[in-house]
């Protein structure tokens, strides 16, 4: 069986690693997990991801795949059960579009809101809100981006419901407005309560403690 030699190199606090875990859990595929130390990267990580030297890395039968969205597509092609990408070409294109929008537009704005101060932070927060509102339009009245069942786009954007709220609490800035983004807020809550998702998602409190400590280091070094 293919999953007999399947390993994830990751870090517990990385939402991109979580994407890979979620995908494998949804498909019922067993894997080994190796926790990486960013301050002392393992020889295994440097061997299997010499280009970026970061997680996640999926090692399957000795072959490595890097970058979370690429890994998701690989997983979906290898293990056909519970498909992540829709069969319809147009729906597949839309799923890829929202996943790319999440990484290229939403994530940088969240990071800037977390890491910047003053006017730059306020501008980043406004950009984050605008992008979240655009993201909400992708639901198109559906329960999930994938329809009645979660799929590729949900795996790509679902972590926002946990990480963005941690960012909000860390920096004291509201990003997900439960009134103007009621549909998106409900979607995040619903997604994170799914048993298969909830079981392998770090708790809010654990992430908050980690990110507050990291934020303190960032802000002290910038002042």
HELIX and SHEET records of a PDB file:
HELIX    1   1 UNK A    2  UNK A    5  5                                   4    
HELIX    2   2 UNK A   15  UNK A   27  1                                  13    
HELIX    3   3 UNK A   43  UNK A   48  1                                   6    
HELIX    4   4 UNK A   68  UNK A   78  1                                  11    
HELIX    5   5 UNK A   89  UNK A  101  1                                  13    
HELIX    6   6 UNK A  102  UNK A  106  3                                   5    
HELIX    7   7 UNK A  107  UNK A  115  1                                   9    
HELIX    8   8 UNK A  118  UNK A  137  1                                  20    
HELIX    9   9 UNK A  152  UNK A  157  1                                   6    
HELIX   10  10 UNK A  160  UNK A  171  1                                  12    
HELIX   11  11 UNK A  182  UNK A  193  1                                  12    
HELIX   12  12 UNK A  195  UNK A  198  1                                   4    
HELIX   13  13 UNK A  204  UNK A  221  1                                  18    
SHEET    1   A 4 UNK A  32  UNK A  35  0                                        
SHEET    2   A 4 UNK A   6  UNK A  10  1                                        
SHEET    3   A 4 UNK A  57  UNK A  60 -1                                        
SHEET    4   A 4 UNK A  63  UNK A  66 -1                                        
END                                                                             
